Structures are given as C-alpha cells and as structure tokens.
C-alpha cells in the first residue's frame, strides 16, 4: 500500500491529466477543399475559434492565410426583454449547442522554392 502523500499526488496527477485532455476532446470537423492551383485549402468547423486556429497551424506547418472566419458565441443582451429571453431559452432547448459554433477557412502557404 502506498503512503497517503504518494497516493494523493498520483490522484492529483491523474486529475491534472484528465483536465488537460478535456480541452482536446472538442470535435473539429475538417474538410479539404480542392483548388485549381493545387494549393491546400481547408474548412474547419467546431465550437471554439482558438481550437480551430491551432488545428489549422498543424494542418499548414508553413503557415496559412485566413480566408474566412466566423464564430457565434454572443451572449444575450442583459437588457433584452422577456420575449427575447424566452425565445433564446426555447431555441437552446430545440437545438442545444448551436449557440457556440465556429468556422475557419484557410489556405496553406506553399513551401518556399528550393535554391
């Protein structure tokens, strides 16, 4: 049996590992888009723009150009009236999770010419 301080530190390490991996569990949909010049272009969709941007950096190690980005995560105005708050509640119940969507369209930069 482990001493109490060692088992507690192992439990804390496991909790830290799980917490750090929970941010990576966000689903990102990636679609490759064909171009006429043969350059790589991707459309990424997910829930957080930061996650999409880091995924785009991994897809395009030489860098990329953002052609379009969009994110819907604006909270309801605190001054909104009862009808607006009611509609927001109903729409969230009908389509949960659609209030926080993000999209990113990137074109990868080509590798510099050799020579």
C-alpha positions as CSV (number, residue, x, y, z in Angstrom):
1,X,0.0,0.0,0.0
2,X,1.3,3.5,-0.9
3,X,1.8,6.1,1.8
4,X,-1.1,8.7,1.8
5,X,1.0,11.5,0.4
6,X,2.1,9.4,-2.6
7,X,-1.4,8.2,-3.4
8,X,-2.7,11.7,-3.1
9,X,0.0,13.0,-5.5
10,X,-0.8,10.3,-8.0
11,X,-4.5,11.1,-7.8
12,X,-3.7,14.8,-8.3
13,X,-1.5,14.0,-11.3
14,X,-4.4,11.9,-12.8
15,X,-6.9,14.7,-12.3
16,X,-4.5,17.2,-13.9
17,X,-4.0,14.8,-16.9
18,X,-7.8,14.4,-17.3
19,X,-8.4,18.2,-17.0
20,X,-5.7,18.9,-19.6
21,X,-7.2,16.4,-22.0
22,X,-10.7,17.6,-21.6
23,X,-10.0,20.7,-23.8
24,X,-8.7,18.4,-26.6
25,X,-11.9,16.4,-26.7
26,X,-13.7,19.1,-28.6
27,X,-14.7,17.8,-32.0
28,X,-13.3,19.6,-35.0
29,X,-14.6,18.8,-38.5
30,X,-12.1,19.3,-41.3
31,X,-13.0,19.3,-45.0
32,X,-10.3,19.5,-47.7
33,X,-11.3,21.9,-50.5
34,X,-9.9,21.4,-54.0
35,X,-8.3,24.3,-55.7
36,X,-7.3,24.9,-59.3
37,X,-3.7,25.8,-58.4
38,X,-3.1,22.7,-56.3
39,X,-2.7,24.6,-53.0
40,X,-4.1,23.0,-49.9
41,X,-7.3,24.7,-48.5
42,X,-9.3,23.5,-45.5
43,X,-12.6,24.4,-43.9
44,X,-12.7,23.7,-40.2
45,X,-15.8,23.7,-38.0
46,X,-16.0,23.4,-34.3
47,X,-17.1,25.1,-31.1
48,X,-14.1,27.4,-30.3
49,X,-12.1,29.6,-32.7
50,X,-8.9,29.0,-30.7
51,X,-9.1,25.3,-31.3
52,X,-9.7,25.8,-35.0
53,X,-6.7,28.1,-35.3
54,X,-4.4,25.7,-33.6
55,X,-5.6,22.8,-35.8
56,X,-5.1,25.0,-38.9
57,X,-1.5,25.6,-37.7
58,X,-1.0,21.8,-37.5
59,X,-2.5,21.3,-41.0
60,X,-0.3,24.1,-42.5
61,X,3.1,23.9,-41.0
62,X,4.5,26.5,-43.4
63,X,1.7,29.0,-42.4
64,X,-1.7,29.8,-43.7
65,X,-3.9,32.6,-44.9
66,X,-7.3,33.0,-43.2
67,X,-9.9,33.5,-46.0
68,X,-13.0,33.5,-43.7
69,X,-13.7,33.1,-40.1
70,X,-16.9,33.1,-38.2
71,X,-18.0,32.5,-34.6
72,X,-21.4,32.7,-32.9
73,X,-21.0,32.9,-29.2
74,X,-22.5,36.2,-28.3
75,X,-24.5,36.0,-25.0
76,X,-27.9,37.5,-24.9
77,X,-28.0,41.2,-24.1
78,X,-28.8,41.7,-20.3
79,X,-31.3,44.4,-21.3
80,X,-33.2,42.0,-23.6
81,X,-36.9,41.8,-22.8
82,X,-38.9,38.7,-21.7
83,X,-39.8,37.6,-25.3
84,X,-36.2,37.6,-26.4
85,X,-35.1,35.7,-23.3
86,X,-38.0,33.2,-23.8
87,X,-37.1,32.7,-27.5
88,X,-33.4,32.1,-26.6
89,X,-34.4,29.5,-24.0
90,X,-36.7,27.7,-26.4
91,X,-34.1,27.7,-29.3
92,X,-31.4,26.4,-26.9
93,X,-33.7,23.5,-25.9
94,X,-34.6,22.7,-29.5
95,X,-31.1,22.9,-30.8
96,X,-28.6,22.6,-27.9
97,X,-25.1,23.6,-28.6
98,X,-25.8,25.5,-31.8
99,X,-25.2,28.8,-30.0
100,X,-21.4,28.3,-29.9
101,X,-20.3,27.5,-33.4
102,X,-17.1,28.5,-35.2
103,X,-15.9,28.2,-38.8
104,X,-12.5,28.8,-40.3
105,X,-11.5,28.7,-44.0
106,X,-7.7,28.6,-44.5
107,X,-5.3,28.3,-47.5
108,X,-1.9,26.8,-46.7
109,X,1.1,28.8,-47.8
110,X,3.3,26.9,-50.2
111,X,6.8,25.8,-49.3
112,X,9.5,28.3,-50.3
113,X,11.2,27.4,-53.6
114,X,14.4,25.4,-53.2
115,X,17.6,27.1,-54.2
